[in-house]
Amino acid sequence: MKLHTSDLTLSSSLERPAVYGKLLLTALFWGGTFIAGRQVAQNLGPCSIAFLRFALAGAVLLSLTRIQEGRLPSLRRRQLVLIVLLGLTGVFAYNVLFFLGLRRIEAGRAALIVATCPAFIAVASALFLRERLVLIQALGIPLSILGAAVVIARGDLRQILAGGIGPGELFILGCVLSWAAYSLIGRVAMRGLTPLVCVAYSSLTGAIALAPAALCEGLPRTIRQSCALDWLSITYLAVFGTVLGFVWFYQGVRLLGATRAGLFINFVPISAVVLAFFLLREPITPSLAVGAVLVLSGVYLTNRPAPRS
């Protein structure tokens, strides 16, 4: 039976609304990770939370990889090195810093600081991968950073000049740098591996790296003393924030392209701030609102595609 072009077009048009819905849900899920992370970080150690999250997520992702690929793909030496680097940057470093930061500052503020990731990725890509950075994208970078500075300093930029940045803000800034490194390494790794394989293998690698630190932190005692809400938060982080979030996002990339799918990431800090307001009773202060407008405007400009020559 032959499939005509019209049949493929119809199938694609029917699939698009579902993908748009999945991308919106992904933004909501990723916004929710700040709420779940803020909740569980008050009770458990950062290494223990991160290990449990990615041990669970890694097991599910490996099962999905085996179903989709028909097997677990073997890795060449260079690919193995890249996977280890992905696990150390995007899983180990990012999540330890993430939960350390969320123990100290509000979820909404943390989400807006993390939202500057595209600006740092754009700069790093231009420096290390020789990617072209056009003027309108370059304008978005300082705008995002200014917005983050307003959020960090709670509207008083003199605090930054006076060294008044707290450890929580510094930990979340470390998350941004870790994710920028993860993104650059991932672009190289995905030249020979599918996104699902990269995410599954890096999640497993990160969980293995986190295990000794989690044991030193008292993981067995943590498991015994965890309450139902802690486990609910960890399960949310693993299933919704990691497995469904990444799988659905890459489905959007496949059907819509990276640029159009990436625009939905702009909704992550918005959903985080709104959820933090309703679920954690975190106030939306004037500095938070101003910082949000600046950060989101900068992210939008940074994500604008370069004009075709």
N, C-alpha and C positions, 0 to 999 in steps of 0.2 A: 504493500500500500504506500503510495507516494503522498508526501505532504507538500501542498502548494504554498507559494509565498503568502497568499491571502490567509491560509490557515495559520501560518506562523505569526502573521501580524495580528490576527484575531486573538490567538493564544497570549501574545505579549500584552495586548490591550486589556485583556481580562485579568492578567496577572499584576499589572501595574497598580490598580487600586489597593490590592492586598499588600503589596510591597510598601506603598506609602503609609498604610496603617501600621505595618510592622516597624517602619522607621520612626514613626511618631511614638510608638510604644517603647522602642529601644531608647529614645531620648528620655522618656519617662522613667524607664528602668534605671538608666545610668544616673539620672537625677536622684532616684531613690537610694542609690548606693551611698550617697552622702548621709542620708537619714539613718539607714541601717548601720553604717559605719560609725556614725556619731553615737548611736545607742549602745552598740556592743563594745566600743572602745572604752566606755566608762567602766566596764566590768572585767574585761579580759586583756591580756597582753597583746601587743601588735603582732608579734611573730606567731603566736598561737592562732590568732584570728586569720591571718594571711595563710598559714599552713592549712587549716581546716577548710578555708574557702577554696583553695586551689587543688587540694587533694580530692575534694568532691567534684569540683569543676573539671579537673584533669581526667578523672575516671569517666565522666559522662562524655567529654569531648573525644577521648580516645575511642569510645564505643561508636560515636557518630562518624569519626574518621574511618573506622573499619567498615562501617555500613556503606558510606559514600564511596570510598576508594576500593572496597573489596578486600583490603588488607591494610596492615600498618606499613607505610612506605619506609624503606631503608634510607639511611642518610650517608652521604659521602662525608669525608673528613671536614671539608670546608663548611658544609651545611651543618654538621654537628657543632662546630665552633660558633656559628651564627645562632643556632638554637640555644646554646648555653648562654650566649650574650643576651639574647632576648629574655630568657628566664631570669637572669641576674638583674637586668635593668627594669623591664616592664612588669615583672612579677615580684621578685624579692625586694629590690630597692624601693620601687614605687609604693608597694603596699605597706611595707614597714613604716615608711615616711608618712603615708596616707593616714594610717591609724594613729600614729604618734601625734600628727597634726590635729586630727579630729577629737582627740582626747582633750585638746587645749583650746580650740576655737570653734565657733559655730559652723554648722554644716553649710549654711547659705554663703557665708564669707569664703569658706574653703572652696566651694564650687566655682565662685567667680574668679578666684586666683587660678584654679586649674583651667578655667576657660581660656586663659592666655596661651595655652599649649600651641595652637596653630601659629601664633606669632613667633614663638621660639623655634618651632619646626621649620618655618619658612626661612628664618635667618640661618639655621644650621644647614638646611638643604642648599642654600645659596653658597655657603662657605665650603661645605665638604663634598657636596654632590654636584656642584657647579650648575644648579638649577637656576633658570632665569627668574628674576624678581622685578616685576614691572612697577611703575610709579604708584599706581593706585593700591597695589598690595603693600608696597613699602610704607605708605601712609597709614595703613591699618596697624602696623607693628607698634609704633610709639603710642597710638591711640589705645590699644589693648593694654600696654604696659602702664600707661597713665591711669587707666581705669582700675587696674590691679593695685596700683600705689594708693589710690583714693580709698579702696576697700581695706587694704592692709593698715593704713594710717587712720582709718575711721574719719576721713575727711580733713585731717590735719597733716599735710605733707611735711611739716616741719619735724614731725616725729621720726620720719625716715632719716632726715639729715642729722638728727640728734642721736641716731642709733636706737630709736625706741621701738624697733620691731621685735616682737616676742618670738619665743622658740616655736610656737604653733605655726605662725606665718612662715618661718624659715623652713620648717618641715614640709609644708605644703608647696613652697617654692622648689624644694628638692624634688617633690613629686613631678613638677612641671619639667625640670631638667631630665629626670629619669625617663619620663614618657617621650620627650623629644629624642633622646638617645634610642629608645625602643623603636620609635617610628622610623628613624633613619636606618637602623639595622634591619628592621622588618622589610623595608623597600628593597634592600639587597637580597634578603633571604627569599622573598616571594618571587624572585626572578626564576627560581627553580622549584619552588614548593607552593602548594595552594595555601590560601589564607587559613583554612581550617586546620591543615597540618601544622602550620606555624604556631597557631594559637594553642592547639592541643599539646604539641611537644614542648612548647615554652612553658605552658601551665604546669606540666608534669616536672620539667626541669626546675622551675621555680619552687614547687612544692618540696622537691628533694633537697634543694638548697636551704629551704626554710625549716626543715625537720630538726636539725641539730639545735638551731636557735630556739625553736619552740620547746624542745625538750629541756634546754637550760632554763627556759622561762617558767617551767613547771607545767608542761602540757597535760600530763595525767591528772594532776590536781585541778587544772582548769576545766577539763572535761567533766570531772565529778561535780564540780561546784557550779557549773553553768546552769542558768535557768532556762525556761522554755523560750523566753523572749530572745535570749542570746542565740539559741539554736535557730530560731526563726530568722533572725538577722543574718546569720552565717549562711543559711540555706538560700535566702534571698540573694545575698551577694554572689553565691556560687551559681545558682540556676538562672536567675533573672539578670543579674548584673554581668555575668561572665558568659554562660553558655548561650542563652537566648539572645542576649545583647550582641555578641560577636557574630553569631550565625546569621541573625536577621540583618545586621548591618552589612555584612559581606554579600548577602543576597541582593540588597539594594545597590551595592557597588556593581554587582554583575549585571543587573538589569538597567539601572539608570546612569551608571558611571560614577566615578569617585567624586567628581565635583558636586553633582546634584545630590548625591546621597550624603556627602559631607556637610551640606547646608543644614541638615536636620540636627547636627551636633549643637547648633546654636540654641536649640531648645533645652539642652541639658542643664545649664545653669539656671534658666528660668524655672524649669520644673523643680530643681533642687531648692531654690529660694521659696517657691510657693509651697512645696511640701513641708519645708522646715517651718514655715509660718503656721501652717495648719496642724502639723503633727508634733512639732517640738516647741511650738509657741515662741519661735525666734522672731523678734521684731524686724520689720523692714524699715531701717533707718534712712534718713536722707542721703548719707554717704554711701550706703549700700545701693540705693536706687541710682544715684549719679554714677557710681562705679559700674553698675550693671549696664547702663546705657553706653558708656564709653567702651567697656570690654566687648559687648556684643556688636557695636558698630565697627570696632577694630577687627573682630573676628570675621565679620561679613566682608570687609574690604580685603582682608588677607586671603580669604577663600575665593575671591573673585577670580575667574579664569583669565589667563593672559590673552590679550587679543591676538587673533591670527594675523600673521604678517603676509 
